[in-house]
Amino acid sequence: MSVITTAVPARSLILSGLTATAVAGAVTAAVAAAGELAGISLVVNGAPIPVSGFATLTVIFSLVGLVLAAVLARRARHPRTTFVRTTLVLTALSLVPDVLVGASVTTKALLMVTHVVAAAIVIPAIARRLSA
């Protein structure tokens, strides 16, 4: 069953989401670079992750979140609550591979921090544009 809610202006949602995506990409790359400068290895399973890779993946998955928000804005009875709950679960699940990869404990921690930092930037920015 689909439920049509009062539409959030799509432009506001998209602009806010794109801005948060860009900021999160830059911040996660900065966190990774700072970690590397502090001596934390960015080698995972024997291959180095470039700092730009943090920004790239942050942008890709933030855009997925923005699409999710747009769908929920049109279909969910409570878009904000549904979005926040869903994205928090997805953020928690995104930490599982970090625990399992072949990397040092500090590298795993850095990877996890970047996930949480990106979520802390993107989720509230998008959620505030969704109706409760």
Order of alpha helices (4+ residues) and beta strands (2+ residues): alpha-beta-beta-alpha-alpha-alpha
